[in-house]
Amino acid sequence: MSSQTDDGHGSIRGASPAPDDGARDLDLRALIVILMAGTLALVAINLVLKALSTPERPAPYVGLFDVNLETNIPTMWNAALLLGVGTACLLVAGLEQRRRRTGWIVAAVLSLALATDEVLKLHERLRTVGAWLLENTPASLPTYSWVLPGLVVALGGIALVWWWTARKPHHTSWLLRIAVLLYGLGAVVVEAFSGWIEGAYGVGAAYAAVTALEEGLEMSACIVAVVAALRMLRVLDLQSGPRAFFIPEADPGAAAPVAAGA
């Protein structure tokens, strides 16, 4: 049994609880089901309404559920998921050792930036940079002009996450890496493919399917990231009620973790 002392503020400071102390992982199954159900429902509704639409007679509310448009329900859902990622990262940062908080805070800020981009589509303004690159280099890209600089940003982000997660617990590390790969795949690779389809075949059934895949990948990436962050927390049942504990993976010279009341 590990020794622990109450600091008088509803939190406990001391060694990480041992398995026989009753510490347990957070049960995230309900959260995962709810978030995935909402994502799949929105993507499915988008596809059904587009299948029922014709240029002359669009289906009712098709624009409200179009994953490729702004200021509608899918856009707000995606932004909310990104805000959820930021909130989870801030929660972990608040319970993390001081020397390890910076990465989680940066992740929260980047999630907020992506949520802002989701609503305002700021990334499309990279088309000016992309157009300049296409005009002044031998590069040729049969899709949206912003994809080239966007790819550079995405690769930089993936490399940064890979480096940052190297010392994280194994389950959190790989979930975060999967999340950033899924997001990059959807936001850059699949969107580049949708741009090629739009240019070659127009906005039809194939374009609708690819844009649905793109948004589905981005939303799924957010859900994986939320789970990755929250899996850093554990719950210890005490007489006064359950308390949420942050338990970092032990490493040489690591200070004792801090636990705060849930």
C-alpha positions as CSV (number, residue, x, y, z in Angstrom):
1,M,0.0,0.0,0.0
2,S,1.3,3.4,-0.8
3,S,1.5,6.2,1.7
4,Q,-0.7,9.3,1.1
5,T,-1.4,12.5,3.0
6,D,-4.5,14.7,2.7
7,D,-3.5,18.3,2.0
8,G,-6.8,19.7,3.4
9,H,-8.1,20.8,0.1
10,G,-9.8,17.6,-1.1
11,S,-6.7,16.4,-2.8
12,I,-4.1,13.8,-2.0
13,R,-0.3,14.0,-2.5
14,G,1.9,11.0,-2.3
15,A,3.0,7.9,-4.2
16,S,0.9,6.5,-7.1
17,P,-1.9,4.2,-5.7
18,A,-1.0,0.6,-6.0
19,P,-3.5,-1.8,-7.6
20,D,-4.6,-3.0,-4.2
21,D,-5.4,0.6,-3.2
22,G,-8.5,0.4,-5.4
23,A,-7.4,2.7,-8.2
24,R,-9.1,2.0,-11.4
25,D,-9.2,3.4,-15.0
26,L,-12.0,5.8,-15.9
27,D,-14.8,4.0,-17.7
28,L,-15.0,5.8,-21.0
29,R,-17.3,3.3,-22.8
30,A,-20.4,5.5,-22.6
31,L,-18.6,8.6,-23.8
32,I,-17.1,6.7,-26.7
33,V,-20.5,5.3,-27.7
34,I,-22.2,8.7,-27.5
35,L,-19.5,10.6,-29.5
36,M,-19.2,7.9,-32.2
37,A,-23.0,7.5,-32.5
38,G,-23.3,11.3,-33.0
39,T,-20.5,11.3,-35.6
40,L,-21.9,8.3,-37.6
41,A,-25.4,9.7,-37.4
42,L,-24.4,13.1,-38.9
43,V,-22.3,11.5,-41.6
44,A,-25.1,9.1,-42.5
45,I,-27.8,11.8,-42.6
46,N,-25.5,13.9,-44.8
47,L,-25.2,11.0,-47.3
48,V,-28.9,10.1,-47.3
49,L,-30.0,13.6,-47.9
50,K,-27.5,14.1,-50.7
51,A,-28.7,10.8,-52.3
52,L,-32.3,12.1,-52.2
53,S,-31.3,15.4,-53.7
54,T,-31.2,16.6,-57.3
55,P,-30.0,19.9,-58.6
56,E,-33.5,20.8,-59.4
57,R,-35.1,19.6,-56.1
58,P,-32.7,19.5,-53.2
59,A,-33.8,17.4,-50.2
60,P,-35.2,19.4,-47.2
61,Y,-32.4,20.5,-44.8
62,V,-29.7,19.1,-47.0
63,G,-27.6,22.2,-46.4
64,L,-28.1,22.0,-42.7
65,F,-26.4,18.5,-42.6
66,D,-24.0,18.9,-45.5
67,V,-20.5,18.0,-44.0
68,N,-18.9,20.1,-46.8
69,L,-20.6,23.4,-45.9
70,E,-19.9,25.9,-43.1
71,T,-22.0,27.1,-40.2
72,N,-24.3,24.0,-39.9
73,I,-24.7,21.1,-37.6
74,P,-21.7,19.0,-38.7
75,T,-19.4,22.0,-38.5
76,M,-20.5,22.8,-35.0
77,W,-20.2,19.1,-34.0
78,N,-16.7,18.9,-35.3
79,A,-15.8,22.2,-33.6
80,A,-17.3,20.9,-30.3
81,L,-15.2,17.7,-30.6
82,L,-12.1,19.8,-31.0
83,L,-13.1,21.9,-28.0
84,G,-13.5,18.6,-26.1
85,V,-10.0,17.6,-27.0
86,G,-8.8,21.0,-25.7
87,T,-10.8,20.6,-22.5
88,A,-9.4,17.1,-21.9
89,C,-5.9,18.3,-22.4
90,L,-6.3,21.2,-20.0
91,L,-7.7,18.8,-17.4
92,V,-4.6,16.6,-17.7
93,A,-2.4,19.7,-17.6
94,G,-4.0,20.8,-14.4
95,L,-3.2,17.4,-12.7
96,E,0.2,16.9,-14.4
97,Q,3.5,17.6,-12.8
98,R,4.6,21.1,-13.5
99,R,7.5,20.2,-15.8
100,R,5.2,18.1,-18.0
101,R,2.3,20.6,-18.3
102,T,3.6,22.6,-21.3
103,G,2.9,19.9,-23.9
104,W,-0.7,19.5,-22.8
105,I,-1.3,23.2,-22.7
106,V,0.1,23.5,-26.3
107,A,-2.1,20.7,-27.4
108,A,-5.1,22.5,-25.9
109,V,-4.3,25.7,-27.7
110,L,-3.8,23.9,-31.0
111,S,-7.2,22.2,-30.5
112,L,-8.8,25.6,-30.0
113,A,-7.1,26.8,-33.1
114,L,-8.4,23.9,-35.1
115,A,-11.9,24.4,-33.7
116,T,-11.7,28.1,-34.9
117,D,-10.5,26.9,-38.3
118,E,-13.3,24.4,-38.5
119,V,-15.8,27.2,-38.2
120,L,-14.0,29.9,-40.2
121,K,-12.2,27.6,-42.7
122,L,-9.0,29.6,-42.3
123,H,-6.9,26.8,-43.8
124,E,-8.4,27.6,-47.2
125,R,-6.5,30.9,-47.1
126,L,-3.4,28.9,-47.6
127,R,-4.4,28.7,-51.3
128,T,-2.5,32.0,-51.9
129,V,0.7,30.3,-50.6
130,G,-0.1,27.2,-52.6
131,A,-0.8,29.1,-55.8
132,W,2.6,30.9,-55.4
133,L,4.4,27.6,-54.9
134,L,2.7,26.1,-58.0
135,E,3.7,29.1,-60.1
136,N,7.3,29.4,-58.9
137,T,8.3,25.7,-58.5
138,P,8.1,22.6,-60.7
139,A,5.4,21.3,-58.4
140,S,2.1,20.2,-60.0
141,L,-1.0,19.4,-58.0
142,P,-4.3,18.5,-59.6
143,T,-6.4,19.5,-56.5
144,Y,-6.9,22.5,-54.2
145,S,-3.9,24.9,-54.2
146,W,-3.8,25.1,-50.4
147,V,-3.0,21.3,-50.1
148,L,0.7,21.7,-50.7
149,P,1.5,24.1,-47.8
150,G,-1.2,22.2,-45.8
151,L,0.8,19.0,-46.3
152,V,3.9,20.7,-44.9
153,V,2.0,21.9,-41.8
154,A,0.4,18.4,-41.3
155,L,3.8,16.6,-41.5
156,G,5.3,19.1,-39.1
157,G,2.4,18.5,-36.7
158,I,2.7,14.7,-37.0
159,A,6.5,14.9,-36.3
160,L,5.8,17.2,-33.3
161,V,3.2,14.8,-31.8
162,W,5.5,11.8,-32.4
163,W,8.3,13.5,-30.5
164,W,6.1,14.8,-27.7
165,T,4.4,11.5,-27.0
166,A,7.7,9.5,-26.8
167,R,7.7,9.7,-22.9
168,K,4.0,9.3,-22.4
169,P,2.3,6.1,-21.1
170,H,2.1,3.6,-23.9
171,H,-1.7,3.6,-24.3
172,T,-1.9,7.4,-24.4
173,S,1.2,7.7,-26.7
174,W,-0.2,5.5,-29.4
175,L,-3.8,6.8,-29.2
176,L,-2.5,10.4,-29.7
177,R,-0.4,9.2,-32.6
178,I,-3.3,7.4,-34.2
179,A,-5.4,10.6,-33.6
180,V,-3.0,12.9,-35.4
181,L,-2.6,10.4,-38.3
182,L,-6.3,10.1,-38.7
183,Y,-6.8,13.9,-38.6
184,G,-4.0,14.4,-41.1
185,L,-5.3,11.7,-43.4
186,G,-8.8,13.3,-43.4
187,A,-7.9,16.9,-43.4
188,V,-5.1,16.8,-46.1
189,V,-4.9,13.5,-48.0
190,V,-8.6,12.7,-48.4
191,E,-9.5,16.4,-49.0
192,A,-6.8,16.5,-51.7
193,F,-8.5,13.5,-53.3
194,S,-11.9,15.1,-53.0
195,G,-10.4,18.2,-54.8
196,W,-9.2,16.0,-57.6
197,I,-12.6,14.3,-57.9
198,E,-14.3,17.7,-58.0
199,G,-12.1,18.9,-60.7
200,A,-12.3,15.7,-62.8
201,Y,-15.9,14.6,-62.3
202,G,-17.7,17.5,-60.6
203,V,-19.8,17.5,-57.4
204,G,-21.6,14.1,-57.6
205,A,-22.0,10.9,-55.6
206,A,-18.3,10.2,-55.5
207,Y,-17.5,13.7,-54.2
208,A,-20.2,13.3,-51.6
209,A,-18.8,10.0,-50.4
210,V,-15.2,11.2,-50.2
211,T,-16.1,14.4,-48.3
212,A,-18.1,12.3,-45.9
213,L,-15.1,10.1,-45.3
214,E,-12.9,13.2,-44.8
215,E,-15.1,14.6,-42.1
216,G,-15.7,11.2,-40.5
217,L,-11.9,10.7,-40.2
218,E,-11.5,14.2,-38.6
219,M,-14.3,13.6,-36.1
220,S,-13.1,10.1,-35.3
221,A,-9.6,11.5,-34.7
222,C,-11.0,14.0,-32.2
223,I,-12.7,11.2,-30.3
224,V,-9.5,9.1,-30.2
225,A,-7.7,12.2,-28.9
226,V,-10.2,12.8,-26.1
227,V,-10.0,9.2,-25.0
228,A,-6.1,9.3,-25.1
229,A,-6.1,12.3,-22.8
230,L,-8.7,11.0,-20.4
231,R,-6.9,7.7,-20.1
232,M,-4.2,9.5,-18.3
233,L,-6.7,9.8,-15.3
234,R,-7.5,7.1,-12.8
235,V,-10.2,7.0,-10.1
236,L,-9.6,6.0,-6.5
237,D,-12.7,5.3,-4.4
238,L,-12.4,7.0,-1.0
239,Q,-14.8,7.2,1.9
240,S,-15.7,10.7,0.9
241,G,-16.5,9.7,-2.7
242,P,-14.6,9.0,-5.9
243,R,-11.6,11.2,-6.7
244,A,-9.9,11.6,-10.1
245,F,-6.2,11.0,-10.0
246,F,-3.6,11.7,-12.6
247,I,-1.0,8.9,-12.6
248,P,2.0,9.4,-14.9
249,E,4.1,6.6,-16.1
250,A,7.0,6.1,-13.7
251,D,10.3,7.3,-15.0
252,P,13.7,7.8,-13.4
253,G,13.7,11.0,-11.2
254,A,10.0,11.6,-11.7
255,A,8.3,13.4,-8.8
256,A,5.3,11.9,-7.1
257,P,2.1,12.6,-9.0
258,V,-0.6,15.0,-7.8
259,A,-4.2,13.9,-7.4
260,A,-7.1,16.3,-7.3
261,G,-10.7,15.8,-6.2
262,A,-13.1,15.0,-9.0
